[in-house]
């Protein structure tokens, strides 16, 4: 996994660009949604679904498979964009994002959307669900992994730390959490709102295997996953340093784009930058 050749890297980068274009189009068409924290997580999500996870698009409910929980459930544009690119549903379905009585609502629905393993939205709960999935996988000796994506603002929730304690207690070494560390939340800088730092030391204190990487670098993402998979007896978290709004110049590092939709003019500028 760590030896990523140039051809495969180019394919993944092209997929990531396509996902970013989907994010911009979905949010613009819906006139609502969360582009900033979706754009920051594109490489991690692309790596998981296109290189790492053992999933079958033709059998989304296959019992023995890896699972994914989008704990920061408002970042559905990146999840839907990746699932559409992977082939779980037609790309044309993305135009239904956030429309009344359509498939792709603002938060993911595991009962309706192929490829979604968990309905999520209330921040702080996804890691607990991922714990349960990972524990079940271990008890059933499936050999499969559970991956989850947390937001850095989300880890201000107390339940996250109860879940962190639980995962370590049960030695869930088949659980790999990514922390999308873009440094911003809806009200601004996370350190000004309610600082969760120092992150590495806190997770280590909860007896997790901790790595810090560039969350936009495929090589670092794959190397970190490989190390996480080699770790025995404790869960792993990969703190992925990212840029909120990555790929769209006027959105980058701007908390105002946490939950705002571009105008038509801004859409065209964003799509031009993502060609």
Secondary structure, DSSP 4 states (H G I P E B T S, - for coil): -----HHHHHHHHHHHHHHHHHHHHHHHHHT-S--HHHHTTHHHHHHIIIII----GGGTT-SSS-EEEESSTT-HHHHHHHHHHHTSS-GGGGGGTT-TTSS--SS--TTTSTT------STT-HHHHHHHHHHHHHHTT----EEEEEETTGGGSHHHHHHHHHHHHTT-TTEEEEEEE-SEETTEEHHHHH----HHHHHHHTT-EEEEEETT-HHHHHHHHHHHHH--SS-EEEEEE--TTTT-TTTTT-GGGSS-PPPHHHHHHHHHHT-
